[in-house]
């Protein structure tokens, strides 16, 4: 009888664990969150064109989490890919903006040197 109650308790515990895990689809958010973090680190929020895509990426990440919670794994993964792409675009736009500023400053320094000579 004791063995039977242990089996029943074990089965109930196993069912509870499985039910707790079944609350939503498991998705890999790491590539998207890493891309968003990279965009933030290069200063995308300070570049108007890049900040738009950074914000889109953050919103898409939230939407993906919501879709995953509903069990819509394919849609969530698609949204995560969009979030990653938008965050990577924000990084590229930020770097482009920084390169333009650097080039403009170099041109201005060259003009100043010509005037001084």
C-alpha positions as semicolon CSV with decimal commas, in nm:
position;residue;x (nm);y (nm);z (nm)
1;X;0,000;0,000;0,000
2;X;0,284;0,237;0,082
3;X;0,443;0,169;-0,258
4;X;0,115;0,251;-0,430
5;X;0,081;0,587;-0,251
6;X;0,440;0,675;-0,345
7;X;0,366;0,595;-0,709
8;X;0,048;0,806;-0,697
9;X;0,237;1,097;-0,533
10;X;0,513;1,066;-0,792
11;X;0,261;1,065;-1,075
12;X;0,081;1,369;-0,937
13;X;0,412;1,553;-0,895
14;X;0,518;1,461;-1,250
15;X;0,183;1,580;-1,389
16;X;0,216;1,908;-1,201
17;X;0,565;1,967;-1,341
18;X;0,450;1,891;-1,695
19;X;0,147;2,119;-1,658
20;X;0,368;2,400;-1,530
21;X;0,598;2,368;-1,828
22;X;0,313;2,361;-2,078
23;X;0,224;2,726;-2,029
24;X;0,380;2,835;-2,355
25;X;0,617;2,746;-2,634
26;X;0,987;2,744;-2,563
27;X;1,167;2,992;-2,789
28;X;1,529;3,103;-2,815
29;X;1,532;3,478;-2,750
30;X;1,910;3,506;-2,716
31;X;1,995;3,617;-3,074
32;X;1,730;3,890;-3,061
33;X;1,817;4,012;-2,714
34;X;2,188;4,014;-2,802
35;X;2,121;4,219;-3,115
36;X;1,908;4,465;-2,916
37;X;2,179;4,495;-2,652
38;X;2,440;4,557;-2,924
39;X;2,224;4,832;-3,075
40;X;2,191;4,997;-2,737
41;X;2,565;4,975;-2,678
42;X;2,654;5,147;-3,006
43;X;2,416;5,430;-2,924
44;X;2,129;5,354;-3,160
45;X;1,887;5,541;-2,937
46;X;2,076;5,863;-3,013
47;X;2,053;5,824;-3,392
48;X;1,704;5,908;-3,520
49;X;1,691;5,653;-3,801
50;X;1,845;5,381;-3,584
51;X;1,630;5,453;-3,280
52;X;1,318;5,372;-3,481
53;X;1,446;5,024;-3,565
54;X;1,569;4,969;-3,210
55;X;1,221;5,050;-3,080
56;X;1,065;4,818;-3,338
57;X;1,299;4,539;-3,231
58;X;1,202;4,583;-2,866
59;X;0,832;4,578;-2,953
60;X;0,874;4,271;-3,171
61;X;1,056;4,092;-2,889
62;X;0,763;4,165;-2,657
63;X;0,517;4,042;-2,920
64;X;0,720;3,723;-2,963
65;X;0,705;3,658;-2,591
66;X;0,328;3,705;-2,598
67;X;0,292;3,469;-2,893
68;X;0,509;3,209;-2,721
69;X;0,298;3,234;-2,407
70;X;-0,007;3,153;-2,621
71;X;0,174;2,849;-2,765
72;X;0,217;3,003;-3,111
73;X;0,577;2,895;-3,155
74;X;0,617;2,948;-3,531
75;X;0,476;3,300;-3,515
76;X;0,691;3,378;-3,212
77;X;1,006;3,257;-3,387
78;X;0,920;3,464;-3,693
79;X;0,872;3,771;-3,474
80;X;1,207;3,702;-3,304
81;X;1,378;3,694;-3,643
82;X;1,220;4,029;-3,728
83;X;1,335;4,170;-3,395
84;X;1,689;4,051;-3,458
85;X;1,694;4,193;-3,811
86;X;1,562;4,530;-3,696
87;X;1,815;4,545;-3,412
88;X;2,098;4,459;-3,651
89;X;1,977;4,733;-3,886
90;X;1,982;4,976;-3,593
91;X;2,345;4,879;-3,529
92;X;2,435;4,933;-3,895
93;X;2,259;5,269;-3,909
94;X;2,433;5,380;-3,589
95;X;2,772;5,285;-3,726
96;X;2,695;5,456;-4,055
97;X;2,599;5,772;-3,871
98;X;2,919;5,759;-3,666
99;X;3,125;5,706;-3,983
100;X;2,957;6,006;-4,151
101;X;3,033;6,225;-3,851
102;X;3,392;6,109;-3,846
103;X;3,431;6,176;-4,219
104;X;3,278;6,522;-4,183
105;X;3,516;6,603;-3,898
106;X;3,814;6,481;-4,103
107;X;3,710;6,698;-4,398
108;X;3,674;6,997;-4,169
109;X;4,020;6,936;-4,017
110;X;4,169;6,913;-4,367
111;X;4,006;7,243;-4,466
112;X;4,137;7,405;-4,151
113;X;4,489;7,281;-4,221
114;X;4,472;7,418;-4,577
115;X;4,362;7,756;-4,446
116;X;4,638;7,762;-4,187
117;X;4,904;7,689;-4,447
